Amino acid sequence: MLSEPQERGPSTALMRKAYARWAPVYDVVYDKLTEPAARAAVRAAAACGPRILEAGVGTGLSLGYYPRDAFVCGVDLSEDMLKRARAKVRRRGLGHVHGLQVMDVCHLGYADASFDAVVAQFLITLVPDPEAALSEFLRVLRPGGEIVLANHFGQDTGPVARVEEIVAPLCTKIGWSSDFKAARIQAWARRNGVEFIGVAPTFPGGFFKILRMRKPA
């Protein structure tokens, strides 16, 4: 873990309450909006190998996008979300999904080097300690594997950046983040000797982005 002070986000208790409220309508609100970014993140993760951890799997919107020969595990803080994800797995016969567990992404219950890729979609900007989550992703990742993040990242400078900072408290209350910068993740990668591959825009109009990092082999 890093010793320097970190910016704090919402508590895990607050997140559980928020996602319990969102669970019944989450698919309706986010399915089509997030599908292109989710598919891009899944493709990037699957290219690294079959063993994939999806952190913050939610209601399992992207579980059907993985190749059928993959070995996917999913974790989420919300049991309400996971109930819906498990129902999708049963209903669609998603045999490549090998476990959906309640778990804090800052304290993963997996052994070191368990996965070829760790993918987190629309999650990293909301966890209370993003650096701790990234360090856990790195720990459970095999050498040469990748961390793949799909998210909106705030503008670094300019009038849009200022607006994002102003509305950030409101966005957090509804389970979103507007002002979290990709530069913060890049700084973590630099401190931890992780290769920062880059950030690629995706739908809609580059609002969501795919960020990739590689663990040293």
MIKE-420157 format. One record per residue: x, y, z of N, C-alpha, C, O in turn; residue in one letter. Coordinates in steps of 0.2 Angstrom, whole numbers, padded with zeros to 4 digits, always signed. Example, Ala and Ser with C-alpha at 12.3 -4.5 7.8 and 13.67 -1.06 7.14 Angstrom:
<nodes>
+0066-0028+0039+0062-0022+0039+0066-0016+0039+0071-0017+0042A+0064-0011+0035+0068-0005+0036+0064+0000+0039+0067+0006+0040S
</nodes>
This chain:
<nodes>
+0004-0006+0000+0000+0000+0000+0004+0006+0000+0010+0006+0003M+0002+0012-0003+0006+0018-0003+0005+0021+0004+0000+0021+0007L+0010+0025+0006+0010+0028+0012+0007+0035+0012+0005+0038+0017S+0007+0039+0006+0005+0045+0006-0002+0046+0006-0006+0041+0005E-0005+0052+0009-0012+0052+0009-0016+0052+0003-0013+0054-0002P-0022+0049+0003-0025+0048-0004-0032+0052-0003-0035+0053+0002Q-0034+0054-0009-0041+0057-0009-0046+0052-0007-0046+0046-0009E-0051+0054-0003-0056+0049-0001-0063+0050-0005-0065+0055-0007R-0066+0044-0007-0072+0044-0010-0077+0042-0005-0076+0042+0001G-0083+0040-0008-0089+0038-0004-0087+0031+0000-0083+0027-0002P-0090+0030+0006-0088+0024+0010-0091+0018+0007-0096+0019+0003S-0089+0012+0009-0092+0006+0006-0099+0005+0008-0103+0003+0004T-0101+0008+0014-0108+0007+0017-0112+0012+0012-0118+0010+0010A-0110+0018+0011-0114+0022+0006-0114+0019-0001-0120+0020-0004L-0109+0016-0003-0110+0013-0010-0115+0007-0010-0118+0006-0015M-0115+0003-0005-0119-0003-0004-0127+0000-0005-0131-0003-0008R-0128+0005-0001-0135+0008-0001-0136+0011-0008-0142+0010-0010K-0132+0015-0011-0133+0017-0017-0135+0012-0022-0139+0013-0026A-0131+0007-0023-0132+0001-0028-0138-0003-0026-0141-0006-0030Y-0140-0003-0020-0146-0007-0018-0152-0003-0021-0157-0006-0024A-0152+0003-0021-0157+0007-0024-0157+0007-0032-0162+0007-0035R-0151+0007-0035-0150+0007-0042-0151+0000-0045-0153-0001-0051W-0150-0006-0041-0150-0012-0044-0156-0014-0048-0156-0017-0054A-0162-0012-0046-0168-0014-0050-0169-0010-0057-0172-0013-0061P-0166-0005-0058-0166-0001-0064-0160+0000-0067-0159+0003-0073V-0154-0003-0065-0148-0002-0068-0147-0004-0075-0144+0000-0079Y-0150-0010-0077-0149-0012-0084-0153-0007-0088-0150-0006-0094D-0159-0005-0086-0163-0001-0091-0159+0006-0092-0159+0008-0098V-0156+0009-0087-0152+0015-0088-0146+0015-0091-0144+0019-0095V-0142+0009-0090-0135+0009-0092-0133+0004-0098-0128+0005-0101Y-0138+0000-0099-0136-0006-0104-0133-0003-0111-0128-0004-0113D-0138+0001-0114-0136+0003-0121-0130+0008-0121-0126+0009-0125K-0131+0012-0116-0126+0018-0115-0119+0015-0114-0114+0018-0117L-0118+0010-0110-0111+0008-0108-0109+0002-0113-0103+0000-0112T-0113-0001-0117-0112-0007-0121-0105-0006-0125-0101-0011-0124E-0104-0001-0129-0098-0001-0133-0092-0001-0129-0087-0004-0131P-0092+0003-0123-0086+0003-0119-0085-0003-0116-0079-0006-0115A-0090-0007-0114-0090-0013-0110-0087-0018-0115-0083-0022-0113A-0089-0018-0121-0087-0023-0126-0079-0022-0128-0076-0027-0128R-0077-0016-0128-0070-0014-0129-0066-0016-0124-0061-0019-0125A-0068-0015-0117-0065-0017-0112-0064-0025-0111-0059-0028-0110A-0069-0029-0113-0069-0036-0113-0064-0038-0118-0061-0043-0117V-0064-0035-0124-0060-0038-0130-0053-0037-0127-0048-0041-0129R-0051-0031-0124-0044-0030-0122-0042-0035-0117-0036-0037-0117A-0047-0036-0112-0045-0041-0107-0044-0048-0110-0040-0052-0108A-0049-0050-0114-0049-0057-0117-0042-0058-0121-0040-0064-0121A-0040-0053-0124-0033-0054-0128-0027-0056-0123-0022-0058-0126A-0028-0055-0117-0022-0056-0112-0022-0064-0110-0017-0066-0108C-0028-0067-0111-0028-0074-0109-0035-0076-0106-0039-0071-0105G-0036-0082-0105-0043-0084-0103-0045-0082-0096-0051-0081-0094P-0041-0082-0091-0042-0081-0084-0043-0073-0083-0038-0070-0082R-0050-0071-0081-0051-0064-0081-0055-0063-0075-0060-0067-0073I-0053-0058-0071-0057-0055-0065-0061-0049-0067-0057-0044-0069L-0067-0049-0067-0071-0043-0068-0073-0040-0061-0077-0043-0057E-0069-0034-0059-0070-0031-0053-0076-0026-0053-0076-0022-0058A-0081-0026-0049-0087-0022-0049-0091-0025-0055-0093-0021-0059G-0093-0031-0055-0097-0034-0060-0104-0032-0060-0107-0032-0066V-0106-0029-0055-0113-0026-0055-0118-0032-0056-0118-0037-0054G-0123-0030-0061-0128-0034-0063-0126-0039-0068-0130-0043-0071T-0120-0039-0070-0117-0044-0075-0119-0042-0082-0119-0046-0087G-0120-0035-0084-0121-0033-0090-0116-0035-0096-0118-0037-0101L-0110-0036-0094-0105-0038-0099-0103-0045-0099-0099-0047-0103S-0106-0049-0095-0104-0056-0094-0105-0060-0101-0101-0065-0102L-0110-0058-0104-0111-0062-0111-0107-0060-0116-0107-0063-0122G-0102-0055-0115-0098-0052-0121-0091-0056-0121-0088-0056-0126Y-0090-0060-0115-0084-0064-0115-0084-0070-0120-0089-0073-0121Y-0078-0072-0122-0078-0078-0126-0080-0084-0122-0079-0084-0116P-0083-0089-0125-0085-0095-0121-0080-0099-0118-0081-0103-0114R-0074-0098-0121-0068-0102-0118-0065-0098-0113-0059-0101-0110D-0067-0093-0111-0064-0089-0105-0066-0092-0098-0070-0096-0098A-0062-0090-0093-0064-0092-0086-0064-0086-0082-0059-0083-0080F-0071-0083-0081-0072-0077-0079-0074-0077-0071-0079-0081-0070V-0071-0074-0067-0074-0073-0060-0076-0065-0059-0073-0061-0062C-0081-0064-0056-0084-0058-0055-0085-0056-0047-0087-0060-0044G-0083-0050-0045-0084-0048-0038-0088-0041-0038-0087-0037-0043V-0092-0040-0033-0095-0034-0032-0097-0033-0025-0097-0038-0021D-0097-0027-0023-0099-0025-0016-0106-0026-0014-0108-0027-0008L-0110-0026-0019-0117-0026-0018-0120-0033-0020-0120-0036-0025S-0123-0036-0015-0127-0043-0016-0133-0042-0020-0135-0046-0024E-0136-0036-0019-0142-0034-0024-0140-0035-0031-0144-0037-0035D-0135-0032-0033-0132-0032-0040-0131-0039-0042-0133-0041-0047M-0127-0043-0037-0125-0049-0039-0131-0054-0040-0130-0059-0044L-0136-0053-0036-0142-0058-0037-0144-0057-0045-0146-0062-0048K-0144-0051-0047-0146-0051-0054-0141-0053-0059-0143-0056-0065R-0135-0053-0058-0130-0056-0062-0130-0063-0062-0129-0066-0067A-0131-0066-0056-0132-0074-0056-0138-0076-0060-0138-0081-0063R-0143-0072-0059-0149-0074-0063-0148-0074-0071-0150-0078-0075A-0144-0069-0073-0142-0069-0080-0138-0075-0082-0139-0078-0087K-0133-0077-0078-0129-0082-0079-0133-0089-0080-0132-0093-0085V-0138-0090-0076-0142-0096-0076-0147-0095-0082-0147-0100-0086R-0150-0090-0083-0154-0089-0089-0151-0090-0096-0154-0093-0100R-0145-0087-0096-0142-0087-0103-0137-0093-0104-0134-0094-0109R-0136-0097-0099-0131-0103-0099-0124-0100-0100-0121-0103-0104G-0122-0095-0096-0115-0093-0097-0110-0097-0093-0108-0095-0087L-0108-0103-0096-0104-0107-0093-0097-0105-0091-0093-0108-0088G-0095-0100-0095-0088-0097-0094-0088-0093-0088-0082-0091-0086H-0093-0091-0084-0093-0088-0078-0092-0093-0072-0097-0097-0071V-0087-0092-0069-0085-0097-0064-0086-0095-0056-0083-0098-0052H-0089-0090-0055-0090-0087-0048-0092-0080-0048-0089-0076-0051G-0097-0078-0044-0099-0071-0043-0099-0070-0036-0104-0073-0032L-0095-0066-0033-0095-0066-0025-0095-0059-0023-0093-0054-0026Q-0098-0058-0017-0097-0052-0014-0090-0051-0011-0088-0055-0007V-0087-0045-0013-0080-0044-0011-0079-0037-0012-0081-0033-0017M-0075-0034-0008-0072-0027-0008-0066-0027-0013-0061-0031-0011D-0066-0023-0018-0060-0023-0023-0054-0021-0019-0049-0022-0022V-0054-0018-0014-0048-0016-0010-0045-0021-0006-0040-0021-0003C-0049-0027-0005-0047-0033-0001-0049-0039-0005-0054-0042-0002H-0046-0041-0010-0048-0046-0014-0046-0053-0011-0040-0054-0009L-0050-0058-0011-0049-0064-0008-0046-0069-0013-0048-0075-0013G-0041-0067-0017-0038-0072-0022-0031-0072-0021-0028-0067-0019Y-0028-0077-0023-0020-0078-0022-0017-0073-0027-0020-0071-0032A-0010-0072-0026-0006-0068-0031-0006-0071-0037-0006-0078-0038D-0006-0067-0043-0005-0070-0050-0010-0075-0052-0008-0080-0055A-0016-0074-0050-0022-0078-0052-0025-0077-0059-0028-0082-0061S-0024-0071-0061-0028-0069-0067-0023-0066-0073-0018-0064-0072F-0025-0067-0079-0022-0065-0085-0024-0057-0086-0020-0053-0089D-0030-0055-0084-0032-0048-0084-0037-0047-0079-0041-0051-0076A-0037-0041-0077-0042-0038-0072-0045-0032-0076-0042-0028-0078V-0052-0033-0076-0056-0028-0080-0061-0024-0075-0064-0028-0071V-0061-0018-0075-0065-0014-0070-0069-0009-0074-0066-0005-0077A-0076-0009-0074-0080-0005-0079-0084+0000-0074-0088-0002-0070Q-0082+0006-0075-0086+0012-0072-0086+0011-0064-0091+0012-0061F-0080+0009-0062-0079+0007-0055-0074+0012-0051-0075+0014-0046L-0068+0012-0055-0062+0015-0051-0063+0022-0049-0059+0023-0044I-0067+0026-0052-0068+0033-0049-0072+0033-0043-0073+0039-0041T-0075+0028-0041-0080+0028-0036-0078+0024-0029-0081+0026-0024L-0073+0020-0030-0071+0016-0024-0068+0021-0019-0065+0026-0021V-0068+0020-0012-0065+0024-0007-0058+0026-0008-0055+0031-0007P-0054+0020-0010-0047+0021-0011-0045+0018-0017-0043+0012-0018D-0045+0022-0023-0043+0019-0030-0036+0016-0030-0035+0011-0033P-0032+0019-0027-0025+0016-0027-0024+0010-0023-0021+0005-0026E-0028+0009-0018-0028+0002-0015-0031-0003-0019-0029-0009-0020A-0037-0001-0023-0040-0006-0027-0035-0008-0033-0034-0014-0035A-0031-0003-0036-0027-0004-0041-0021-0009-0039-0019-0013-0042L-0019-0008-0033-0014-0012-0030-0016-0019-0029-0012-0024-0030S-0022-0020-0027-0025-0027-0027-0026-0030-0034-0024-0036-0035E-0028-0026-0039-0028-0029-0046-0021-0031-0048-0020-0036-0051F-0016-0027-0046-0009-0029-0048-0007-0035-0045-0004-0039-0048L-0009-0036-0038-0007-0042-0035-0009-0048-0037-0006-0053-0038R-0016-0048-0039-0019-0054-0042-0018-0055-0049-0020-0061-0052V-0014-0051-0052-0013-0051-0060-0006-0055-0061-0001-0054-0057L-0006-0059-0066+0000-0063-0067+0005-0058-0070+0003-0053-0073R+0012-0059-0070+0017-0055-0074+0015-0055-0081+0014-0060-0084P+0015-0049-0084+0013-0048-0091+0006-0047-0092+0004-0046-0098G+0002-0048-0087-0005-0047-0088-0007-0040-0088-0003-0035-0086G-0014-0038-0089-0016-0031-0090-0022-0029-0085-0026-0034-0084E-0021-0023-0083-0027-0020-0080-0031-0016-0085-0028-0012-0088I-0037-0017-0086-0041-0014-0091-0047-0010-0087-0051-0013-0084V-0047-0003-0088-0052+0001-0085-0056+0004-0090-0054+0007-0095L-0063+0003-0090-0068+0007-0094-0071+0012-0089-0074+0011-0084A-0071+0019-0091-0073+0024-0087-0074+0031-0090-0071+0032-0096N-0077+0035-0087-0076+0042-0089-0071+0045-0085-0071+0044-0079H-0066+0049-0088-0061+0052-0084-0062+0060-0086-0063+0062-0091F-0061+0064-0080-0062+0071-0081-0057+0074-0085-0051+0072-0086G-0058+0080-0088-0053+0084-0092-0048+0087-0087-0050+0088-0081Q-0042+0087-0089-0036+0089-0085-0037+0097-0084-0035+0099-0078D-0038+0101-0089-0039+0108-0089-0044+0111-0093-0048+0107-0096T-0045+0117-0092-0050+0121-0096-0057+0122-0093-0058+0119-0087G-0062+0125-0096-0068+0126-0093-0072+0120-0091-0076+0120-0087P-0072+0115-0096-0075+0108-0094-0073+0105-0088-0077+0102-0084V-0066+0106-0087-0063+0103-0081-0066+0106-0074-0068+0103-0069A-0067+0113-0075-0070+0117-0069-0077+0115-0068-0079+0114-0062R-0081+0114-0073-0088+0112-0072-0088+0105-0069-0092+0104-0065V-0084+0100-0072-0084+0094-0069-0082+0094-0061-0085+0090-0057E-0078+0098-0059-0076+0099-0052-0082+0101-0048-0083+0099-0042E-0086+0106-0051-0091+0109-0047-0097+0104-0046-0100+0103-0041I-0098+0100-0052-0104+0095-0051-0102+0088-0048-0106+0084-0047V-0096+0087-0046-0093+0081-0044-0097+0079-0038-0099+0073-0037A-0099+0083-0032-0102+0081-0027-0109+0078-0028-0111+0073-0026P-0113+0081-0033-0119+0078-0035-0119+0072-0039-0122+0067-0037L-0114+0071-0043-0113+0065-0047-0111+0059-0042-0114+0054-0043C-0107+0060-0037-0105+0055-0032-0112+0053-0029-0112+0047-0027T-0116+0057-0027-0123+0055-0024-0127+0050-0028-0130+0046-0025K-0126+0051-0034-0130+0046-0039-0126+0041-0042-0128+0037-0046I-0120+0039-0039-0116+0034-0041-0112+0035-0047-0111+0030-0051G-0109+0041-0048-0105+0043-0054-0100+0047-0051-0100+0050-0046W-0095+0048-0056-0089+0053-0054-0088+0057-0060-0088+0054-0066S-0087+0064-0060-0086+0068-0065-0079+0071-0066-0077+0073-0071S-0075+0071-0060-0069+0075-0060-0063+0071-0059-0058+0074-0058D-0063+0064-0059-0058+0060-0058-0053+0060-0064-0056+0058-0069F-0047+0061-0063-0043+0062-0069-0039+0055-0070-0036+0052-0066K-0038+0054-0077-0034+0048-0079-0026+0049-0076-0023+0044-0075A-0024+0055-0075-0017+0057-0073-0016+0054-0066-0010+0052-0065A-0021+0053-0062-0020+0050-0056-0018+0043-0056-0014+0041-0052R-0022+0039-0061-0020+0032-0062-0013+0032-0065-0009+0027-0063I-0012+0036-0070-0005+0036-0073+0001+0037-0067+0006+0034-0068Q-0001+0041-0063+0004+0043-0057+0005+0036-0053+0011+0035-0051A-0001+0033-0052+0000+0027-0048+0004+0022-0052+0009+0018-0049W+0003+0021-0058+0007+0016-0062+0014+0018-0062+0018+0013-0061A+0016+0024-0062+0023+0026-0062+0026+0025-0056+0032+0022-0055R+0023+0026-0050+0025+0024-0044+0026+0017-0042+0031+0015-0039R+0022+0013-0046+0023+0005-0045+0026+0001-0050+0026-0005-0050N+0029+0005-0055+0033+0002-0060+0029-0002-0065+0031-0007-0068G+0023+0000-0066+0018-0003-0071+0018+0001-0077+0018+0007-0077V+0018-0003-0083+0018+0001-0089+0011+0004-0091+0006+0000-0091E+0011+0010-0092+0004+0013-0094+0004+0013-0101+0007+0017-0105F-0001+0009-0104-0001+0008-0111-0004+0014-0114-0002+0016-0120I-0010+0016-0111-0013+0022-0114-0021+0022-0113-0023+0018-0110G-0024+0027-0116-0031+0029-0115-0034+0030-0122-0032+0034-0126V-0039+0026-0123-0042+0026-0130-0050+0028-0129-0053+0025-0125A-0052+0033-0133-0059+0035-0132-0064+0030-0135-0062+0026-0140P-0070+0030-0133-0075+0026-0136-0082+0029-0135-0082+0035-0133T-0087+0026-0137-0094+0029-0137-0096+0031-0130-0094+0028-0125F-0100+0036-0129-0102+0041-0134-0098+0047-0135-0096+0050-0131P-0095+0048-0141-0091+0053-0143-0085+0054-0139-0082+0060-0137G-0082+0048-0136-0076+0049-0132-0077+0050-0125-0072+0051-0121G-0084+0050-0123-0085+0052-0116-0082+0046-0111-0079+0048-0106F-0083+0040-0113-0080+0034-0110-0074+0033-0113-0073+0034-0119F-0069+0030-0109-0062+0029-0112-0060+0022-0109-0062+0020-0104K-0056+0019-0113-0053+0012-0111-0045+0014-0109-0041+0016-0113I-0044+0012-0103-0037+0013-0100-0034+0007-0099-0037+0002-0096L-0028+0006-0101-0024-0001-0101-0017+0000-0098-0014+0005-0099R-0016-0004-0093-0009-0005-0090-0007-0012-0090-0011-0017-0089M+0000-0013-0090+0003-0020-0090+0008-0021-0084+0012-0016-0083R+0007-0026-0081+0011-0028-0076+0018-0031-0079+0018-0034-0084K+0024-0029-0076+0030-0031-0079+0031-0038-0079+0028-0042-0074P+0033-0041-0084+0034-0048-0085+0040-0051-0080+0041-0057-0080A
</nodes>
